[in-house]
Amino acid sequence: MLAGQAQKEVFVNEIAALCDALLHCAVKGAASAPPSAPVEGDCWIVAGGATGAWLGRDDALAAWIGGNWIFLAPRAGLRIYDLAARQERLFSDTWQAASAPATPSGGTMVDAQARSAIAEIYGILATVGMIPS
């Protein structure tokens, strides 16, 4: 095989790996240090104050592909699913996630239908990963 052809194959393989990492992006969670025993295809959010192989890569997505960490710089609007938090995250200058709202309680007037509707909305948002469940 020619040297130029080998470089092209490596480039094409890396592009395919990047597409695979982003197509259905789910991360294991956020961490500032790489895991000691990553599994092929693992993807993480690099948390602030990163160390080791992730040093200087804060907020990037780190994907373990072919025995190496490949880093993907997020753009505003990128959405991923955080498996540890069981919810979506959105990148807008930094990674953001919705907080769970307080469920209604107390008050001077109790409206059972309103509380039921709010609880149903809350359940739907948690089910689709928009707020933590």
C-alpha positions in Angstrom: 0.0 0.0 0.0 1.3 3.5 -0.8 2.0 5.9 2.1 -0.5 8.4 0.7 -3.2 5.8 0.4 -2.6 4.7 4.0 -3.0 8.3 5.2 -6.2 8.6 3.3 -7.6 5.4 4.9 -6.6 6.6 8.4 -8.3 10.0 7.6 -11.5 8.3 6.3 -11.6 5.9 9.3 -11.3 8.9 11.7 -14.1 10.7 9.9 -16.3 7.6 10.2 -15.4 7.4 13.9 -16.3 11.0 14.5 -19.6 10.6 12.7 -20.4 7.6 14.8 -19.6 9.4 18.0 -21.9 12.3 17.2 -24.7 10.7 15.3 -26.4 9.3 18.4 -24.4 11.1 21.0 -24.7 9.7 24.5 -22.0 10.4 27.1 -21.1 8.3 30.1 -21.1 11.5 32.2 -18.8 14.4 32.9 -15.3 13.9 34.4 -12.1 15.9 34.7 -9.8 12.9 34.3 -10.0 10.1 31.8 -11.3 6.7 33.1 -8.6 4.2 33.8 -10.1 1.5 31.6 -12.1 3.1 28.8 -14.2 0.9 26.5 -14.3 1.3 22.7 -16.9 3.9 21.9 -17.1 5.5 25.3 -17.7 9.2 25.2 -17.4 11.7 28.0 -17.9 15.5 28.6 -14.5 16.8 29.7 -15.3 18.7 32.9 -13.4 21.9 34.0 -9.9 21.5 35.4 -9.2 18.5 33.2 -6.0 16.5 33.9 -4.0 13.7 32.2 -4.8 13.0 28.6 -7.7 15.5 28.8 -5.6 18.5 30.0 -6.7 21.7 28.3 -9.8 20.1 26.7 -12.5 21.5 29.1 -16.0 21.2 27.7 -14.9 19.0 24.8 -16.4 15.6 24.1 -13.8 12.9 24.5 -14.5 9.7 22.6 -12.3 6.5 23.0 -11.9 5.2 19.5 -9.3 2.9 18.2 -7.3 3.0 21.4 -7.0 6.8 21.5 -9.0 9.7 22.8 -10.5 11.8 20.0 -11.8 15.2 21.1 -14.8 17.0 19.6 -15.2 20.7 20.2 -18.9 21.4 20.9 -20.8 24.2 19.1 -23.7 26.2 20.5 -26.9 24.2 20.2 -25.3 20.7 20.4 -27.5 18.4 22.4 -26.3 15.2 24.0 -27.8 12.6 26.3 -25.9 12.2 29.7 -26.4 8.6 30.8 -25.2 9.3 34.3 -27.7 12.1 34.9 -30.3 10.5 32.7 -31.1 13.7 30.9 -30.2 15.9 27.9 -27.5 18.5 28.1 -27.2 21.5 25.8 -24.0 23.4 24.9 -24.3 27.2 25.0 -20.9 28.6 26.1 -20.7 25.6 28.5 -22.7 22.4 29.1 -26.1 23.1 30.7 -28.8 20.8 32.1 -32.3 21.6 33.3 -32.9 21.4 37.0 -36.0 19.6 38.3 -38.7 22.0 39.4 -40.2 21.6 42.8 -43.5 19.7 42.9 -46.4 21.7 44.2 -47.3 21.4 47.8 -49.1 23.3 50.5 -51.0 26.5 49.7 -54.4 27.6 50.9 -56.3 26.1 48.1 -55.7 22.6 46.7 -56.7 22.0 43.1 -56.4 18.3 42.5 -56.8 18.6 38.7 -54.1 21.3 38.4 -51.7 19.2 40.6 -52.5 16.2 38.5 -51.7 18.1 35.3 -48.5 19.5 36.7 -47.4 16.1 37.8 -48.1 14.6 34.4 -46.1 17.4 32.7 -43.3 16.8 35.2 -43.3 13.1 34.4 -43.2 13.7 30.7 -40.2 16.1 31.0 -38.4 13.5 33.1 -39.2 10.6 30.7 -37.8 12.4 27.7 -34.7 13.5 29.6 -35.3 17.2 29.7 -35.1 17.3 33.5 -33.6 14.7 35.9 -35.8 11.8 36.8 
